[in-house]
Amino acid sequence: MSKRDESLMNLLAQADYHKQKSKRIIVIDDNLSFLRFMGEALKPLNVDFELHSDPFTALRSYMQFKPDIMFIDVNMPDLDGISLIKMLNGLKVERTKIYLVSAKGPQSLHFNHYAEFLPKPLSRSQIQDAIGVVGKKAA
């Protein structure tokens, strides 16, 4: 096999590895019903995910799990979502896409370019669009 063929085979193997690599997602919300819904919505999408009701636990998990995407609730009792995003920004989370979720409209929230807003309740198609995967068709 020539050097060129060997190089091409390596590139194809790397592309195949990245194509099959599952996205890593963390969901943070103090509402257990919402966490259950998100778990049910994410499970069939071939992604790795963690669900957290406590933002401090999620913050500790972030360092090891290294998510590609985070869904963060705005209104949580001990640490609100906007404050959590500011803490994450201090950790240099440039590679992590962050979605701030709330039943309140974005105009009532004061957040910056570190996150995109998604209104609650979320639909399964909104979740799929946000993470960039195609789910199974509902029966």
A tleap script that builds the chain and sets N, CA, C and O, in Angstrom:
source leaprc.protein.ff14SB
mol = sequence {
  NMET SER LYS ARG ASP GLU SER LEU MET ASN
  LEU LEU ALA GLN ALA ASP TYR HIE LYS GLN
  LYS SER LYS ARG ILE ILE VAL ILE ASP ASP
  ASN LEU SER PHE LEU ARG PHE MET GLY GLU
  ALA LEU LYS PRO LEU ASN VAL ASP PHE GLU
  LEU HIE SER ASP PRO PHE THR ALA LEU ARG
  SER TYR MET GLN PHE LYS PRO ASP ILE MET
  PHE ILE ASP VAL ASN MET PRO ASP LEU ASP
  GLY ILE SER LEU ILE LYS MET LEU ASN GLY
  LEU LYS VAL GLU ARG THR LYS ILE TYR LEU
  VAL SER ALA LYS GLY PRO GLN SER LEU HIE
  PHE ASN HIE TYR ALA GLU PHE LEU PRO LYS
  PRO LEU SER ARG SER GLN ILE GLN ASP ALA
  ILE GLY VAL VAL GLY LYS LYS ALA CALA
}
set mol.1.N position { 0.847 -1.175 0.000 }
set mol.1.CA position { 0.000 0.000 0.000 }
set mol.1.C position { 0.899 1.247 0.000 }
set mol.1.O position { 1.850 1.343 0.775 }
set mol.2.N position { 0.581 2.173 -0.865 }
set mol.2.CA position { 1.386 3.389 -0.968 }
set mol.2.C position { 1.126 4.303 0.227 }
set mol.2.O position { 0.135 4.142 0.939 }
set mol.3.N position { 2.020 5.255 0.437 }
set mol.3.CA position { 1.868 6.245 1.508 }
set mol.3.C position { 0.565 7.015 1.342 }
set mol.3.O position { -0.133 7.300 2.316 }
set mol.4.N position { 0.250 7.348 0.096 }
set mol.4.CA position { -0.969 8.113 -0.189 }
set mol.4.C position { -2.209 7.296 0.183 }
set mol.4.O position { -3.135 7.821 0.801 }
set mol.5.N position { -2.230 6.004 -0.195 }
set mol.5.CA position { -3.358 5.132 0.134 }
set mol.5.C position { -3.480 4.954 1.649 }
set mol.5.O position { -4.580 4.961 2.201 }
set mol.6.N position { -2.347 4.796 2.298 }
set mol.6.CA position { -2.340 4.629 3.749 }
set mol.6.C position { -2.879 5.882 4.438 }
set mol.6.O position { -3.648 5.794 5.395 }
set mol.7.N position { -2.469 7.039 3.942 }
set mol.7.CA position { -2.949 8.309 4.486 }
set mol.7.C position { -4.456 8.460 4.290 }
set mol.7.O position { -5.166 8.915 5.186 }
set mol.8.N position { -4.934 8.073 3.108 }
set mol.8.CA position { -6.366 8.142 2.816 }
set mol.8.C position { -7.146 7.200 3.730 }
set mol.8.O position { -8.214 7.563 4.223 }
set mol.9.N position { -6.629 6.007 3.958 }
set mol.9.CA position { -7.297 5.042 4.834 }
set mol.9.C position { -7.384 5.590 6.270 }
set mol.9.O position { -8.398 5.413 6.944 }
set mol.10.N position { -6.321 6.249 6.726 }
set mol.10.CA position { -6.328 6.845 8.067 }
set mol.10.C position { -7.377 7.940 8.171 }
set mol.10.O position { -8.097 8.021 9.167 }
set mol.11.N position { -7.469 8.785 7.145 }
set mol.11.CA position { -8.475 9.850 7.145 }
set mol.11.C position { -9.890 9.286 7.159 }
set mol.11.O position { -10.754 9.790 7.876 }
set mol.12.N position { -10.129 8.244 6.373 }
set mol.12.CA position { -11.452 7.619 6.342 }
set mol.12.C position { -11.797 6.990 7.685 }
set mol.12.O position { -12.936 7.085 8.142 }
set mol.13.N position { -10.828 6.354 8.314 }
set mol.13.CA position { -11.062 5.744 9.627 }
set mol.13.C position { -11.387 6.815 10.664 }
set mol.13.O position { -12.273 6.623 11.497 }
set mol.14.N position { -10.680 7.933 10.615 }
set mol.14.CA position { -10.950 9.032 11.545 }
set mol.14.C position { -12.330 9.625 11.299 }
set mol.14.O position { -13.057 9.916 12.249 }
set mol.15.N position { -12.694 9.805 10.045 }
set mol.15.CA position { -14.007 10.358 9.720 }
set mol.15.C position { -15.102 9.419 10.197 }
set mol.15.O position { -16.114 9.873 10.732 }
set mol.16.N position { -14.916 8.119 10.013 }
set mol.16.CA position { -15.902 7.138 10.460 }
set mol.16.C position { -16.021 7.163 11.981 }
set mol.16.O position { -17.127 7.072 12.514 }
set mol.17.N position { -14.903 7.285 12.681 }
set mol.17.CA position { -14.922 7.360 14.144 }
set mol.17.C position { -15.705 8.574 14.607 }
set mol.17.O position { -16.534 8.462 15.510 }
set mol.18.N position { -15.461 9.730 14.009 }
set mol.18.CA position { -16.150 10.951 14.422 }
set mol.18.C position { -17.636 10.905 14.064 }
set mol.18.O position { -18.472 11.445 14.789 }
set mol.19.N position { -17.959 10.258 12.943 }
set mol.19.CA position { -19.346 10.154 12.535 }
set mol.19.C position { -20.129 9.296 13.540 }
set mol.19.O position { -21.296 9.581 13.810 }
set mol.20.N position { -19.507 8.261 14.088 }
set mol.20.CA position { -20.183 7.348 14.997 }
set mol.20.C position { -20.137 7.830 16.448 }
set mol.20.O position { -20.888 7.332 17.287 }
set mol.21.N position { -19.285 8.771 16.743 }
set mol.21.CA position { -19.138 9.241 18.111 }
set mol.21.C position { -20.447 9.873 18.578 }
set mol.21.O position { -21.021 10.730 17.905 }
set mol.22.N position { -20.890 9.438 19.718 }
set mol.22.CA position { -22.140 9.921 20.279 }
set mol.22.C position { -21.953 11.298 20.911 }
set mol.22.O position { -20.922 11.576 21.525 }
set mol.23.N position { -22.947 12.142 20.755 }
set mol.23.CA position { -22.898 13.445 21.410 }
set mol.23.C position { -23.122 13.257 22.900 }
set mol.23.O position { -23.824 12.341 23.327 }
set mol.24.N position { -22.517 14.131 23.678 }
set mol.24.CA position { -22.616 14.075 25.137 }
set mol.24.C position { -23.437 15.277 25.603 }
set mol.24.O position { -23.145 16.421 25.254 }
set mol.25.N position { -24.464 14.994 26.396 }
set mol.25.CA position { -25.424 16.022 26.776 }
set mol.25.C position { -25.665 15.989 28.277 }
set mol.25.O position { -25.812 14.920 28.871 }
set mol.26.N position { -25.705 17.173 28.884 }
set mol.26.CA position { -26.105 17.308 30.288 }
set mol.26.C position { -27.372 18.152 30.328 }
set mol.26.O position { -27.458 19.198 29.685 }
set mol.27.N position { -28.352 17.680 31.093 }
set mol.27.CA position { -29.595 18.412 31.316 }
set mol.27.C position { -29.670 18.743 32.798 }
set mol.27.O position { -29.511 17.867 33.649 }
set mol.28.N position { -29.916 20.025 33.103 }
set mol.28.CA position { -29.983 20.477 34.497 }
set mol.28.C position { -31.313 21.182 34.720 }
set mol.28.O position { -31.595 22.212 34.108 }
set mol.29.N position { -32.126 20.612 35.607 }
set mol.29.CA position { -33.434 21.197 35.918 }
set mol.29.C position { -33.889 20.645 37.257 }
set mol.29.O position { -33.726 19.454 37.520 }
set mol.30.N position { -34.453 21.485 38.102 }
set mol.30.CA position { -34.939 21.012 39.400 }
set mol.30.C position { -36.304 20.332 39.288 }
set mol.30.O position { -36.782 19.752 40.264 }
set mol.31.N position { -36.934 20.393 38.122 }
set mol.31.CA position { -38.232 19.773 37.888 }
set mol.31.C position { -38.024 18.332 37.417 }
set mol.31.O position { -37.557 18.096 36.303 }
set mol.32.N position { -38.374 17.375 38.275 }
set mol.32.CA position { -38.134 15.972 37.953 }
set mol.32.C position { -38.970 15.488 36.769 }
set mol.32.O position { -38.533 14.604 36.032 }
set mol.33.N position { -40.145 16.044 36.577 }
set mol.33.CA position { -40.967 15.674 35.414 }
set mol.33.C position { -40.269 16.078 34.113 }
set mol.33.O position { -40.278 15.328 33.137 }
set mol.34.N position { -39.668 17.266 34.111 }
set mol.34.CA position { -38.942 17.716 32.923 }
set mol.34.C position { -37.726 16.823 32.683 }
set mol.34.O position { -37.442 16.466 31.539 }
set mol.35.N position { -37.004 16.458 33.743 }
set mol.35.CA position { -35.853 15.571 33.584 }
set mol.35.C position { -36.288 14.216 33.033 }
set mol.35.O position { -35.612 13.655 32.171 }
set mol.36.N position { -37.396 13.692 33.514 }
set mol.36.CA position { -37.916 12.415 33.025 }
set mol.36.C position { -38.259 12.529 31.532 }
set mol.36.O position { -37.919 11.650 30.740 }
set mol.37.N position { -38.932 13.620 31.162 }
set mol.37.CA position { -39.268 13.858 29.752 }
set mol.37.C position { -38.002 13.919 28.895 }
set mol.37.O position { -37.937 13.296 27.835 }
set mol.38.N position { -37.006 14.664 29.353 }
set mol.38.CA position { -35.766 14.788 28.580 }
set mol.38.C position { -35.077 13.433 28.444 }
set mol.38.O position { -34.565 13.106 27.373 }
set mol.39.N position { -35.059 12.647 29.509 }
set mol.39.CA position { -34.464 11.314 29.440 }
set mol.39.C position { -35.160 10.439 28.417 }
set mol.39.O position { -34.510 9.737 27.642 }
set mol.40.N position { -36.499 10.486 28.417 }
set mol.40.CA position { -37.275 9.705 27.446 }
set mol.40.C position { -37.058 10.206 26.017 }
set mol.40.O position { -37.047 9.415 25.074 }
set mol.41.N position { -36.886 11.506 25.861 }
set mol.41.CA position { -36.668 12.078 24.531 }
set mol.41.C position { -35.259 11.782 24.012 }
set mol.41.O position { -35.077 11.577 22.812 }
set mol.42.N position { -34.267 11.759 24.896 }
set mol.42.CA position { -32.876 11.555 24.478 }
set mol.42.C position { -32.510 10.082 24.294 }
set mol.42.O position { -31.646 9.749 23.483 }
set mol.43.N position { -33.162 9.216 25.038 }
set mol.43.CA position { -32.785 7.796 25.030 }
set mol.43.C position { -32.742 7.174 23.633 }
set mol.43.O position { -31.769 6.487 23.322 }
set mol.44.N position { -33.741 7.379 22.782 }
set mol.44.CA position { -33.691 6.737 21.452 }
set mol.44.C position { -32.771 7.433 20.442 }
set mol.44.O position { -32.679 6.988 19.298 }
set mol.45.N position { -32.094 8.502 20.834 }
set mol.45.CA position { -31.313 9.294 19.881 }
set mol.45.C position { -29.837 8.915 19.810 }
set mol.45.O position { -29.058 9.598 19.145 }
set mol.46.N position { -29.450 7.854 20.474 }
set mol.46.CA position { -28.059 7.404 20.440 }
set mol.46.C position { -27.093 8.503 20.880 }
set mol.46.O position { -26.111 8.795 20.198 }
set mol.47.N position { -27.389 9.100 22.026 }
set mol.47.CA position { -26.512 10.103 22.629 }
set mol.47.C position { -26.203 9.669 24.057 }
set mol.47.O position { -26.982 8.944 24.675 }
set mol.48.N position { -25.073 10.114 24.571 }
set mol.48.CA position { -24.741 9.907 25.982 }
set mol.48.C position { -25.285 11.105 26.733 }
set mol.48.O position { -25.060 12.245 26.326 }
set mol.49.N position { -26.000 10.864 27.826 }
set mol.49.CA position { -26.542 12.000 28.555 }
set mol.49.C position { -26.566 11.764 30.051 }
set mol.49.O position { -26.599 10.632 30.533 }
set mol.50.N position { -26.550 12.866 30.759 }
set mol.50.CA position { -26.698 12.882 32.208 }
set mol.50.C position { -27.815 13.849 32.552 }
set mol.50.O position { -27.951 14.906 31.937 }
set mol.51.N position { -28.612 13.475 33.542 }
set mol.51.CA position { -29.696 14.312 34.030 }
set mol.51.C position { -29.376 14.711 35.460 }
set mol.51.O position { -29.064 13.860 36.294 }
set mol.52.N position { -29.454 16.015 35.745 }
set mol.52.CA position { -29.128 16.514 37.079 }
set mol.52.C position { -30.217 17.447 37.587 }
set mol.52.O position { -30.659 18.350 36.877 }
set mol.53.N position { -30.643 17.219 38.821 }
set mol.53.CA position { -31.595 18.138 39.443 }
set mol.53.C position { -30.871 19.181 40.291 }
set mol.53.O position { -31.475 20.163 40.723 }
set mol.54.N position { -29.591 18.970 40.526 }
set mol.54.CA position { -28.786 19.883 41.335 }
set mol.54.C position { -27.695 20.513 40.468 }
set mol.54.O position { -26.847 19.799 39.933 }
set mol.55.N position { -27.705 21.835 40.325 }
set mol.55.CA position { -26.707 22.484 39.455 }
set mol.55.C position { -25.263 22.315 39.944 }
set mol.55.O position { -24.340 22.302 39.130 }
set mol.56.N position { -25.057 22.185 41.252 }
set mol.56.CA position { -23.692 22.024 41.757 }
set mol.56.C position { -23.135 20.647 41.391 }
set mol.56.O position { -21.958 20.521 41.053 }
set mol.57.N position { -23.981 19.620 41.460 }
set mol.57.CA position { -23.568 18.284 41.036 }
set mol.57.C position { -23.260 18.291 39.540 }
set mol.57.O position { -22.281 17.689 39.097 }
set mol.58.N position { -24.088 18.966 38.778 }
set mol.58.CA position { -23.873 19.059 37.330 }
set mol.58.C position { -22.563 19.776 37.016 }
set mol.58.O position { -21.844 19.393 36.093 }
set mol.59.N position { -22.263 20.802 37.778 }
set mol.59.CA position { -21.022 21.548 37.568 }
set mol.59.C position { -19.809 20.648 37.807 }
set mol.59.O position { -18.841 20.688 37.047 }
set mol.60.N position { -19.866 19.842 38.860 }
set mol.60.CA position { -18.767 18.902 39.119 }
set mol.60.C position { -18.685 17.844 38.013 }
set mol.60.O position { -17.594 17.466 37.589 }
set mol.61.N position { -19.828 17.380 37.560 }
set mol.61.CA position { -19.871 16.365 36.512 }
set mol.61.C position { -19.338 16.905 35.194 }
set mol.61.O position { -18.727 16.168 34.420 }
set mol.62.N position { -19.563 18.176 34.938 }
set mol.62.CA position { -19.128 18.798 33.689 }
set mol.62.C position { -17.643 18.534 33.406 }
set mol.62.O position { -17.255 18.246 32.274 }
set mol.63.N position { -16.833 18.638 34.449 }
set mol.63.CA position { -15.388 18.516 34.270 }
set mol.63.C position { -14.977 17.132 33.753 }
set mol.63.O position { -14.025 17.023 32.981 }
set mol.64.N position { -15.683 16.079 34.168 }
set mol.64.CA position { -15.327 14.733 33.711 }
set mol.64.C position { -16.096 14.325 32.456 }
set mol.64.O position { -15.531 13.708 31.553 }
set mol.65.N position { -17.369 14.666 32.400 }
set mol.65.CA position { -18.222 14.238 31.291 }
set mol.65.C position { -17.925 15.011 30.006 }
set mol.65.O position { -18.061 14.472 28.908 }
set mol.66.N position { -17.521 16.265 30.143 }
set mol.66.CA position { -17.182 17.131 29.010 }
set mol.66.C position { -18.268 17.099 27.921 }
set mol.66.O position { -18.043 16.585 26.825 }
set mol.67.N position { -19.436 17.647 28.235 }
set mol.67.CA position { -20.550 17.572 27.283 }
set mol.67.C position { -20.347 18.454 26.052 }
set mol.67.O position { -19.634 19.457 26.086 }
set mol.68.N position { -20.993 18.044 24.974 }
set mol.68.CA position { -21.042 18.855 23.766 }
set mol.68.C position { -22.172 19.875 23.870 }
set mol.68.O position { -22.088 20.976 23.326 }
set mol.69.N position { -23.250 19.480 24.592 }
set mol.69.CA position { -24.458 20.291 24.686 }
set mol.69.C position { -24.984 20.252 26.115 }
set mol.69.O position { -24.924 19.222 26.787 }
set mol.70.N position { -25.506 21.400 26.569 }
set mol.70.CA position { -26.157 21.467 27.876 }
set mol.70.C position { -27.501 22.163 27.737 }
set mol.70.O position { -27.632 23.156 27.021 }
set mol.71.N position { -28.501 21.627 28.435 }
set mol.71.CA position { -29.804 22.268 28.571 }
set mol.71.C position { -29.898 22.679 30.038 }
set mol.71.O position { -29.865 21.825 30.924 }
set mol.72.N position { -30.015 23.983 30.300 }
set mol.72.CA position { -29.997 24.490 31.670 }
set mol.72.C position { -31.274 25.275 31.945 }
set mol.72.O position { -31.612 26.212 31.222 }
set mol.73.N position { -31.978 24.874 33.006 }
set mol.73.CA position { -33.175 25.590 33.427 }
set mol.73.C position { -32.781 26.939 34.021 }
set mol.73.O position { -31.729 27.063 34.649 }
set mol.74.N position { -33.619 27.941 33.823 }
set mol.74.CA position { -33.342 29.264 34.370 }
set mol.74.C position { -33.620 29.309 35.872 }
set mol.74.O position { -32.770 29.738 36.652 }
set mol.75.N position { -34.800 28.868 36.269 }
set mol.75.CA position { -35.233 29.015 37.663 }
set mol.75.C position { -34.983 27.752 38.469 }
set mol.75.O position { -35.749 26.791 38.394 }
set mol.76.N position { -33.905 27.762 39.240 }
set mol.76.CA position { -33.591 26.673 40.152 }
set mol.76.C position { -33.344 27.300 41.523 }
set mol.76.O position { -32.854 28.426 41.602 }
set mol.77.N position { -33.675 26.591 42.602 }
set mol.77.CA position { -33.656 27.213 43.930 }
set mol.77.C position { -32.279 27.644 44.457 }
set mol.77.O position { -32.167 28.741 45.004 }
set mol.78.N position { -31.242 26.835 44.315 }
set mol.78.CA position { -29.960 27.170 44.931 }
set mol.78.C position { -29.015 27.951 44.028 }
set mol.78.O position { -28.202 28.745 44.502 }
set mol.79.N position { -29.125 27.724 42.752 }
set mol.79.CA position { -28.266 28.411 41.783 }
set mol.79.C position { -29.050 28.511 40.482 }
set mol.79.O position { -29.354 27.494 39.858 }
set mol.80.N position { -29.377 29.730 40.073 }
set mol.80.CA position { -30.173 29.884 38.846 }
set mol.80.C position { -29.314 29.605 37.614 }
set mol.80.O position { -28.085 29.639 37.666 }
set mol.81.N position { -29.996 29.331 36.516 }
set mol.81.CA position { -29.308 28.953 35.292 }
set mol.81.C position { -28.354 29.994 34.750 }
set mol.81.O position { -27.302 29.651 34.211 }
set mol.82.N position { -28.703 31.253 34.883 }
set mol.82.CA position { -27.834 32.311 34.369 }
set mol.82.C position { -26.531 32.378 35.172 }
set mol.82.O position { -25.451 32.548 34.605 }
set mol.83.N position { -26.643 32.245 36.497 }
set mol.83.CA position { -25.428 32.218 37.336 }
set mol.83.C position { -24.577 30.994 37.015 }
set mol.83.O position { -23.348 31.069 37.001 }
set mol.84.N position { -25.234 29.872 36.760 }
set mol.84.CA position { -24.495 28.660 36.396 }
set mol.84.C position { -23.748 28.860 35.083 }
set mol.84.O position { -22.597 28.442 34.954 }
set mol.85.N position { -24.388 29.489 34.118 }
set mol.85.CA position { -23.724 29.764 32.835 }
set mol.85.C position { -22.497 30.655 33.046 }
set mol.85.O position { -21.460 30.440 32.419 }
set mol.86.N position { -22.611 31.641 33.915 }
set mol.86.CA position { -21.457 32.511 34.204 }
set mol.86.C position { -20.314 31.705 34.815 }
set mol.86.O position { -19.149 31.940 34.495 }
set mol.87.N position { -20.645 30.750 35.699 }
set mol.87.CA position { -19.615 29.893 36.286 }
set mol.87.C position { -18.971 29.013 35.217 }
set mol.87.O position { -17.752 28.844 35.190 }
set mol.88.N position { -19.798 28.460 34.342 }
set mol.88.CA position { -19.278 27.624 33.265 }
set mol.88.C position { -18.382 28.431 32.331 }
set mol.88.O position { -17.367 27.928 31.849 }
set mol.89.N position { -18.756 29.673 32.079 }
set mol.89.CA position { -17.933 30.529 31.232 }
set mol.89.C position { -16.530 30.682 31.816 }
set mol.89.O position { -15.551 30.762 31.075 }
set mol.90.N position { -16.438 30.723 33.131 }
set mol.90.CA position { -15.129 30.794 33.788 }
set mol.90.C position { -14.302 29.535 33.578 }
set mol.90.O position { -13.079 29.554 33.724 }
set mol.91.N position { -14.980 28.431 33.232 }
set mol.91.CA position { -14.289 27.165 32.981 }
set mol.91.C position { -13.914 26.988 31.509 }
set mol.91.O position { -13.424 25.931 31.114 }
set mol.92.N position { -14.144 28.013 30.708 }
set mol.92.CA position { -13.802 27.964 29.279 }
set mol.92.C position { -14.580 26.866 28.562 }
set mol.92.O position { -14.002 25.869 28.127 }
set mol.93.N position { -15.879 27.051 28.444 }
set mol.93.CA position { -16.740 26.037 27.829 }
set mol.93.C position { -17.043 26.348 26.363 }
set mol.93.O position { -18.143 26.061 25.890 }
set mol.94.N position { -16.105 26.916 25.654 }
set mol.94.CA position { -16.356 27.343 24.276 }
set mol.94.C position { -16.889 26.216 23.402 }
set mol.94.O position { -17.703 26.461 22.512 }
set mol.95.N position { -16.450 25.003 23.636 }
set mol.95.CA position { -16.870 23.904 22.769 }
set mol.95.C position { -18.240 23.358 23.145 }
set mol.95.O position { -18.792 22.542 22.407 }
set mol.96.N position { -18.801 23.783 24.269 }
set mol.96.CA position { -20.099 23.295 24.721 }
set mol.96.C position { -21.202 24.257 24.285 }
set mol.96.O position { -21.167 25.448 24.596 }
set mol.97.N position { -22.169 23.722 23.567 }
set mol.97.CA position { -23.347 24.500 23.161 }
set mol.97.C position { -24.303 24.512 24.350 }
set mol.97.O position { -24.640 23.459 24.891 }
set mol.98.N position { -24.739 25.706 24.755 }
set mol.98.CA position { -25.604 25.827 25.927 }
set mol.98.C position { -26.959 26.385 25.514 }
set mol.98.O position { -27.056 27.397 24.819 }
set mol.99.N position { -28.007 25.689 25.968 }
set mol.99.CA position { -29.378 26.142 25.783 }
set mol.99.C position { -29.963 26.474 27.156 }
set mol.99.O position { -29.935 25.651 28.071 }
set mol.100.N position { -30.479 27.658 27.281 }
set mol.100.CA position { -31.164 28.095 28.491 }
set mol.100.C position { -32.645 27.844 28.258 }
set mol.100.O position { -33.209 28.350 27.288 }
set mol.101.N position { -33.288 27.070 29.134 }
set mol.101.CA position { -34.696 26.730 28.945 }
set mol.101.C position { -35.543 27.333 30.056 }
set mol.101.O position { -35.166 27.318 31.228 }
set mol.102.N position { -36.701 27.865 29.660 }
set mol.102.CA position { -37.594 28.491 30.630 }
set mol.102.C position { -38.981 28.657 30.022 }
set mol.102.O position { -39.141 28.772 28.807 }
set mol.103.N position { -39.978 28.666 30.905 }
set mol.103.CA position { -41.349 28.961 30.459 }
set mol.103.C position { -41.524 30.458 30.224 }
set mol.103.O position { -42.445 30.878 29.523 }
set mol.104.N position { -40.638 31.261 30.814 }
set mol.104.CA position { -40.669 32.711 30.584 }
set mol.104.C position { -40.014 33.019 29.245 }
set mol.104.O position { -39.115 32.302 28.804 }
set mol.105.N position { -40.465 34.078 28.610 }
set mol.105.CA position { -39.882 34.468 27.327 }
set mol.105.C position { -38.493 35.039 27.483 }
set mol.105.O position { -38.136 35.515 28.561 }
set mol.106.N position { -37.694 35.001 26.415 }
set mol.106.CA position { -36.322 35.505 26.485 }
set mol.106.C position { -36.246 36.995 26.796 }
set mol.106.O position { -35.247 37.464 27.340 }
set mol.107.N position { -37.302 37.749 26.451 }
set mol.107.CA position { -37.274 39.182 26.713 }
set mol.107.C position { -37.291 39.476 28.219 }
set mol.107.O position { -36.862 40.550 28.640 }
set mol.108.N position { -37.784 38.526 29.037 }
set mol.108.CA position { -37.817 38.746 30.484 }
set mol.108.C position { -36.531 38.285 31.156 }
set mol.108.O position { -36.365 38.449 32.364 }
set mol.109.N position { -35.621 37.709 30.375 }
set mol.109.CA position { -34.370 37.204 30.932 }
set mol.109.C position { -33.217 38.093 30.493 }
set mol.109.O position { -33.206 38.623 29.382 }
set mol.110.N position { -32.269 38.241 31.369 }
set mol.110.CA position { -31.079 39.021 31.037 }
set mol.110.C position { -29.893 38.069 30.963 }
set mol.110.O position { -29.206 37.834 31.957 }
set mol.111.N position { -29.665 37.531 29.780 }
set mol.111.CA position { -28.516 36.665 29.582 }
set mol.111.C position { -27.796 37.116 28.324 }
set mol.111.O position { -28.311 37.910 27.536 }
set mol.112.N position { -26.608 36.596 28.160 }
set mol.112.CA position { -25.784 37.088 27.063 }
set mol.112.C position { -25.597 36.027 25.983 }
set mol.112.O position { -26.345 35.051 25.915 }
set mol.113.N position { -24.619 36.229 25.169 }
set mol.113.CA position { -24.375 35.372 24.014 }
set mol.113.C position { -23.858 33.983 24.362 }
set mol.113.O position { -23.592 33.190 23.460 }
set mol.114.N position { -23.707 33.667 25.649 }
set mol.114.CA position { -23.186 32.356 26.029 }
set mol.114.C position { -24.209 31.243 25.849 }
set mol.114.O position { -23.853 30.065 25.879 }
set mol.115.N position { -25.473 31.603 25.663 }
set mol.115.CA position { -26.517 30.582 25.566 }
set mol.115.C position { -27.587 31.001 24.566 }
set mol.115.O position { -27.793 32.186 24.306 }
set mol.116.N position { -28.258 29.999 24.014 }
set mol.116.CA position { -29.443 30.240 23.202 }
set mol.116.C position { -30.653 29.917 24.061 }
set mol.116.O position { -30.570 29.092 24.971 }
set mol.117.N position { -31.756 30.551 23.780 }
set mol.117.CA position { -32.974 30.343 24.547 }
set mol.117.C position { -33.890 29.343 23.855 }
set mol.117.O position { -34.082 29.399 22.641 }
set mol.118.N position { -34.461 28.418 24.649 }
set mol.118.CA position { -35.501 27.511 24.171 }
set mol.118.C position { -36.676 27.601 25.138 }
set mol.118.O position { -36.495 27.452 26.347 }
set mol.119.N position { -37.876 27.843 24.621 }
set mol.119.CA position { -39.035 27.973 25.505 }
set mol.119.C position { -39.582 26.616 25.955 }
set mol.119.O position { -39.659 25.667 25.174 }
set mol.120.N position { -39.959 26.552 27.237 }
set mol.120.CA position { -40.657 25.366 27.746 }
set mol.120.C position { -42.142 25.548 27.468 }
set mol.120.O position { -42.621 26.682 27.464 }
set mol.121.N position { -42.870 24.495 27.240 }
set mol.121.CA position { -42.395 23.106 27.172 }
set mol.121.C position { -41.705 22.826 25.835 }
set mol.121.O position { -42.104 23.349 24.794 }
set mol.122.N position { -40.675 22.002 25.883 }
set mol.122.CA position { -39.955 21.617 24.671 }
set mol.122.C position { -40.669 20.450 24.009 }
set mol.122.O position { -41.281 19.617 24.677 }
set mol.123.N position { -40.581 20.403 22.704 }
set mol.123.CA position { -41.080 19.240 21.972 }
set mol.123.C position { -39.893 18.342 21.634 }
set mol.123.O position { -38.741 18.777 21.658 }
set mol.124.N position { -40.185 17.117 21.328 }
set mol.124.CA position { -39.108 16.185 20.934 }
set mol.124.C position { -38.390 16.686 19.680 }
set mol.124.O position { -37.175 16.528 19.559 }
set mol.125.N position { -39.127 17.285 18.751 }
set mol.125.CA position { -38.478 17.787 17.531 }
set mol.125.C position { -37.563 18.976 17.842 }
set mol.125.O position { -36.523 19.124 17.202 }
set mol.126.N position { -37.925 19.822 18.806 }
set mol.126.CA position { -37.030 20.923 19.210 }
set mol.126.C position { -35.735 20.368 19.796 }
set mol.126.O position { -34.653 20.890 19.530 }
set mol.127.N position { -35.849 19.316 20.588 }
set mol.127.CA position { -34.669 18.694 21.187 }
set mol.127.C position { -33.786 18.117 20.088 }
set mol.127.O position { -32.571 18.319 20.096 }
set mol.128.N position { -34.385 17.406 19.152 }
set mol.128.CA position { -33.627 16.821 18.045 }
set mol.128.C position { -32.943 17.905 17.221 }
set mol.128.O position { -31.782 17.755 16.840 }
set mol.129.N position { -33.649 18.986 16.945 }
set mol.129.CA position { -33.053 20.098 16.199 }
set mol.129.C position { -31.888 20.710 16.967 }
set mol.129.O position { -30.846 21.023 16.390 }
set mol.130.N position { -32.074 20.878 18.275 }
set mol.130.CA position { -31.035 21.506 19.102 }
set mol.130.C position { -29.757 20.683 19.140 }
set mol.130.O position { -28.658 21.237 19.146 }
set mol.131.N position { -29.898 19.360 19.165 }
set mol.131.CA position { -28.692 18.533 19.250 }
set mol.131.C position { -28.222 18.050 17.884 }
set mol.131.O position { -27.156 17.446 17.764 }
set mol.132.N position { -29.025 18.319 16.854 }
set mol.132.CA position { -28.591 17.992 15.497 }
set mol.132.C position { -28.624 16.521 15.156 }
set mol.132.O position { -27.766 16.030 14.422 }
set mol.133.N position { -29.619 15.803 15.689 }
set mol.133.CA position { -29.760 14.396 15.326 }
set mol.133.C position { -31.189 14.161 14.850 }
set mol.133.O position { -32.099 14.938 15.136 }
set mol.134.N position { -31.354 13.077 14.124 }
set mol.134.CA position { -32.670 12.694 13.641 }
set mol.134.C position { -33.150 11.531 14.480 }
set mol.134.O position { -32.460 10.520 14.614 }
set mol.135.N position { -34.327 11.678 15.040 }
set mol.135.CA position { -34.881 10.619 15.880 }
set mol.135.C position { -35.725 9.653 15.073 }
set mol.135.O position { -35.951 9.825 13.875 }
set mol.136.N position { -36.184 8.625 15.782 }
set mol.136.CA position { -37.079 7.650 15.165 }
set mol.136.C position { -38.457 8.282 15.007 }
set mol.136.O position { -38.893 9.065 15.851 }
set mol.137.N position { -39.124 7.940 13.936 }
set mol.137.CA position { -40.469 8.464 13.697 }
set mol.137.C position { -41.425 7.915 14.744 }
set mol.137.O position { -41.369 6.735 15.090 }
set mol.138.N position { -42.293 8.768 15.243 }
set mol.138.CA position { -43.288 8.325 16.208 }
set mol.138.C position { -44.334 7.489 15.493 }
set mol.138.O position { -44.703 7.761 14.351 }
set mol.139.N position { -44.799 6.468 16.192 }
set mol.139.CA position { -45.793 5.577 15.583 }
set mol.139.C position { -47.168 6.186 15.629 }
set mol.139.O position { -48.130 5.576 15.162 }
savepdb mol mol.pdb
quit
